[in-house]
């Protein structure tokens, strides 16, 4: 299964994903320099509301929509499933980040922040989604185990 074959019937605009990733980059960089908990909470809130399909109240989505509408950019559609999996990884990462920051584990919090920053930078700059690659690898493993005739 290659990244270009459809995995789901739902499609999303990668332009929006990249603009949201840019905002995650900005907030994580600011968090790294200030270590202000509010930035972690905003990142967690953004991932949380998007994970439960309440994108209309996501601050990053609202800003992204404003930017895309202003530019009049043509949507660049892709499969939703890998991006949704990546969203859940981002939710887990931002939860770990926020909890560790609130409990005073600064080294863990900053390590997780750097990981989140790296993933968001790859998405923003190169349209390269780490979570999507993990998703495809899992799907390939599932498919190979289903169709393996040598198991018996």
KAKATA-V32872 format. One record per residue. N is the residue number from 1. PHI is phi in whole degrees, -180 to 180 (none if undefined). PSI is psi in whole degrees, 0 to 359 (999 if undefined). Layout:
BEGIN
N,PHI,PSI + N,PHI,PSI
END
This chain:
BEGIN
1,none,122 + 2,-99,161 + 3,-61,346 + 4,-92,345 + 5,-82,144 + 6,-70,135 + 7,-108,331 + 8,-137,166 + 9,-88,345 + 10,-82,140 + 11,-126,149 + 12,-134,162 + 13,-87,118 + 14,-69,337 + 15,-60,317 + 16,-65,318 + 17,-60,317 + 18,-70,325 + 19,-69,320 + 20,-64,318 + 21,-61,321 + 22,-60,319 + 23,-67,323 + 24,-62,319 + 25,-58,310 + 26,-61,317 + 27,-71,322 + 28,-71,323 + 29,-64,316 + 30,-63,319 + 31,-62,318 + 32,-60,319 + 33,-81,325 + 34,-99,333 + 35,55,31 + 36,-84,124 + 37,-62,331 + 38,-58,323 + 39,-66,321 + 40,-66,320 + 41,-66,320 + 42,-64,317 + 43,-62,315 + 44,-63,317 + 45,-60,315 + 46,-59,310 + 47,-64,321 + 48,-63,310 + 49,-69,327 + 50,-71,326 + 51,-67,329 + 52,-99,22 + 53,63,33 + 54,-113,50 + 55,-61,335 + 56,-63,338 + 57,-105,6 + 58,-76,122 + 59,-62,323 + 60,-69,323 + 61,-66,317 + 62,-61,317 + 63,-66,317 + 64,-61,318 + 65,-64,318 + 66,-60,315 + 67,-65,312 + 68,-66,321 + 69,-65,321 + 70,-66,322 + 71,-78,337 + 72,67,33 + 73,-69,139 + 74,-72,134 + 75,-64,141 + 76,-114,101 + 77,-86,148 + 78,-146,170 + 79,-65,141 + 80,-79,325 + 81,-54,309 + 82,-64,322 + 83,-68,325 + 84,-67,319 + 85,-60,316 + 86,-63,323 + 87,-61,317 + 88,-66,323 + 89,-64,319 + 90,-64,322 + 91,-63,313 + 92,-61,315 + 93,-63,315 + 94,-70,329 + 95,-67,314 + 96,-61,318 + 97,-61,310 + 98,-66,314 + 99,-63,316 + 100,-66,324 + 101,-68,318 + 102,-68,333 + 103,-93,5 + 104,84,10 + 105,-86,76 + 106,-64,321 + 107,-64,314 + 108,-63,315 + 109,-60,315 + 110,-71,327 + 111,-64,313 + 112,-65,323 + 113,-62,317 + 114,-65,321 + 115,-64,314 + 116,-62,319 + 117,-61,315 + 118,-61,315 + 119,-64,317 + 120,-67,323 + 121,-65,318 + 122,-61,318 + 123,-66,313 + 124,-65,310 + 125,-83,323 + 126,-121,3 + 127,55,38 + 128,-113,113 + 129,-104,111 + 130,-62,314 + 131,-60,322 + 132,-66,320 + 133,-64,320 + 134,-64,318 + 135,-59,313 + 136,-63,321 + 137,-64,318 + 138,-64,316 + 139,-63,320 + 140,-64,318 + 141,-65,317 + 142,-61,317 + 143,-67,321 + 144,-69,325 + 145,-72,327 + 146,-68,320 + 147,-102,12 + 148,-81,115 + 149,-83,350 + 150,-92,9 + 151,-72,335 + 152,-104,999
END
